[in-house]
Amino acid sequence: MNESSQHALDRIRRVFALTQMPANVRVSKWTDRMFLKRAALGLVRRLKFWSLGTNLISHHGRFIYRRGNDQRNITFNGRNLQFHALYDECYRHGYELETGLLLTRLCRGGGAFYDIGANWGYFSLLLAATEEFTGPIFAFEPNPRTFPDLAEVIRQAGVADRVKPCQFGLGRESCIMALAEADSFSTGFAKLVSTGAGGQITVKRLDELDFPAPQVIKIDAEGMEADILAGGSNILRAAKPFILFENFLDYDTPAKTFAALELLLAHDYQLFVPVLLFAVKGRTVMMTYGTDPAALIAADAEPKMGLFEVHPENRYLLGLQLNILAVPIAKIPELWNAGFVNLNESRH
C-alpha cells in the first residue's frame, strides 16, 4: 500500500478529464447564478428543472477515460446530476478525494471490489484504472433511472470484462422495496424504502450472491448501510473485507446512526474516519469528507493518510454526513505498516 501521495493524486486526476460540459448543465448553472434572492427560489427551481429536462437543450456531455495506455472518449447523460463528479470545480483534484485515495490504496491484487450504490460508476471506473488492482468489480445500482448510465459508461469505457453492473438493491433480506427520489435529476439522493409509491425494486442479501468474496466494500446507500451489512453477516465473518460506508447523523432516532457501527464492532471491526493530513506553513491541517482540497493541495501536494477512531460515544461530535472505514482488527497493523498515521496515538 506504500505509494507517494503526489503520485496517487496525479493518477486519480489522470483517469477522468471533462471535454464537453452538457448544455443543460451550463444553463442550469447560469440560472443558479442569476437568481440568488430568496424571493426568486421558486422560479430558480422551475427554471433549473426545465433546463435539465427539456429536449430543446442538449443533455450530452463528454469526458476522456484513461486506463493504462488505453484512452476512451465517453458520452454521458447530463440529466443525471451525479456526473457533477466530473465538472464541479471542487472535484478538480478528484471526486471525494480522500475516498478515492483510500480505495486505490486498499484495493490491491486480485480480490473483488463491491461498489454498493455505484450510480454511474465513478469509483468502479477509478479502480478499474488502478494498475495494482486486478480483481473483479461489482457495481450495484438499483435505480432504473440511473442504471442505464452505469451500464453505458462501462460499455464505452471498455471495462465490461472487469466491471459487472448489477441492477438490484441489497438489504437485510430478499424482498421488494420502493424507490424514493428527491427529483428526477438528483440521483445521488435516491433511496430504498419499505413502503411508498416509487418504482418497485428487487432487493437481495449479500450472503446469497454467487460472487467472489470481496476484499473491499464501499457502501453509499442513503441510510441503508446497517441493513446491507446485516444481510452480509456470513461475508463479514468469513472474508473480513475492508468496508467504507457512508453514515448520517439522525437526531430523532440515534439508533439509526449507531446501527451500522454497533453491528461492525460486534463482528470484530474497528472504525475510523479517513483523514488527509496536509503540511501548511509548519502546521498540520486535517481534511475529511466534504472539503474542497484545492488550497491545501497547493500548499502540500503529498498529504499523508490518517485514521481517527470513531465509535458510538464520539460519533455525534463528528460530521452530519461521514465516510467511515471499518477495518478487521487483525488487519489494522497492515495499515500502520503501510504508512497510515494513527491519529489516536500521534499529534501532528
C-alpha angles and dihedrals in degrees: 000000000000112000138141109267090220090054090049092049091050091051093051092049090050097055098068129033123172113225102169128026111213110254092229090056091050091052091046092052090048089052091053091051097045099049109045103141117104091234089062098049094103090052091046091054093049093047092045094051092043091053092047096048107033120106089217091077123055115248096189119115132174137216138173118242117199124196114171107307092339118100124185132188108221129194115212139190113256091195088075103076092197086082084077083098084080102044112023110106094228089064097052090114093045138303112280087351099200089052093050093048092047095049094048089053096046097045107076132145124000106320119123126261120212113203103193110190093018098166104184093348109258096152093038091055092043091056093043085060094049107105096206092056117074102159130113120274124214114198113196117199119156099178108107089205092056104033094077089057090053094047093046095048090049090051095048092044091057093232100117088116090062106028122058115194112215118198101203138081129246126226150138093295141006108272147115118275135180125247116233115198130190088211140321095278109036092075093162089073098052113117141177119251132184094237134018147104096270127108118298113253129195112233126196136183121250089230093060096055118108093216131121112276112269124250091190131016124196116194124193102160106139098249101332096101095108092051092048092051092046088055090054102048092127091053091049091053098042107032099029093203125187107256126203111188138172115239130189131200114242111192095182095051110021090178088073090059094045098044099086093040094052093045092054094044088054088055092056097261127141118216128223141174109230109232132185113219117210126188106225119176093330095315133096117242118193123214130188140159118344100018126124102232098194098105092043093049089050087058097041123014093183108059120176123234114240132185122214116194116242127189136161092275095060102026094099091056090064134068127313089237117030141169110224126195116215113202125188105243092236091057098050094093088059089064096049090046089051092057103264110149117237102221092189091064104032136057118211 
